[in-house]
Amino acid sequence: MDDEPLEEWAERRNAKIGRLRAVPIVTGDGPRGSHLNPDAPRAIERWNGYSWEPYAFAASLAEARRILYPEPTQQPPSAALGPARQPLAPGTGRHRKPR
C-alpha cells in the first residue's frame, strides 16, 4: 500500500483539535461570506476531532474576531524589536546609496 502511516495521519488530525470557527446565524440560503452581514450574530464552534460543537456566541463579526483571534500579550518595546543594531561604519561600501 502507498498510504501514509497511521501515526502521521493521527498526528495531523489531532493537531486540528480545538480549532475555532465562526458561523453566521442567518435565515435564507445559508451562511455566506462574513463581510456580507457583519452585524449578524455568530455561533463560535470548536472542532473536537469528529465534529464541530457549540463553544460560544458572538453578537457581531467584530466580537467573533476578538474570540477567534485574541490580542497577544504585550511585550516591552525593546524585547519586541530584537537585539539592538550596530550603527553603520563610515565609508561608501558596495550597497550604500551614492551621495
N, C-alpha and C positions, 0 to 999 in steps of 0.2 A: 504494500500500500504506500502511496505517496502522500498520505495525510501527515499533518504535523503531530508531534507528540501531545498526548492528552494533558501533560503538565503545563506545556506552553499555552495551550488553549485555555485551561483553567486559570492560569495566572493573568492572562489578558482579560478574561471575563470578570475575574474578581477585582481587577483594577477599576472597573466601572461602577462597582457597588458604592452607593452613597451619592452619586451624581444627582444634581437637582435640575429641574426644568420648570418653566412657567407656561401654563396652558391657559389661554384666554377663555373665560366663561361667556360664551356668546350664543345667541339663538340664530337660526337660519341654516346656512350651508356648512357651518362648522368653522373651526379655527382657521384664520388666515395669518398673514404677516403681522407681527406685533406692532408695527408702525401704523397700521390702519385704524386701530382702536386703542390709542394709548391710555384712555381713561377707563377702559373696560376692566372689570375685576379679573384677577388671575388666580388659578389654583396652582400652588407650588407642589410639584410631585417629586418623589425620591425613588431612585432605582434600587430595588432590594436584591437584584440578581436574577429575578424571574419576571417581575412586572413593576410598573410604576404605581406607587402607593401615595395617597394624600399625605402631605407633610406640613403645609402651611397655606395661608390665604393672604393675598395682597389686593389692595383696593385699586391699584393702578399699575401701569408699566414701570413707573419710577420706583415705586415701593418694591415691586418684584425684582428689579435690578439691584436694589440695595440688599435684598435677601440672597440673591444668586451670586453677587459679586461684592462681598463686604470690603470696606476700606482696609488696606493693610495697616498694621500698627506703624506709627510714625517713628522714624529713626532720627537721631540728631543729624543736622545737615552735613557735618564733616564726615560722619560714617557713611552716609548715603553716597557721597561723591567718590569714595575710594581714597587711595593714598594721594598725598599732595604731590603735585607735579613740580619738577625742577624747572626753573626759568631757562629760556634759550640762551645758549652761549653766544658771544659776539661773533660776527662773521657773516659771510654771504651764504655759504652752504649750497648744496645742489638743488634743494627743493624750496628755497626761500624765494619770496616774491622780490623781483628786482626793484630798486629804488628809482 
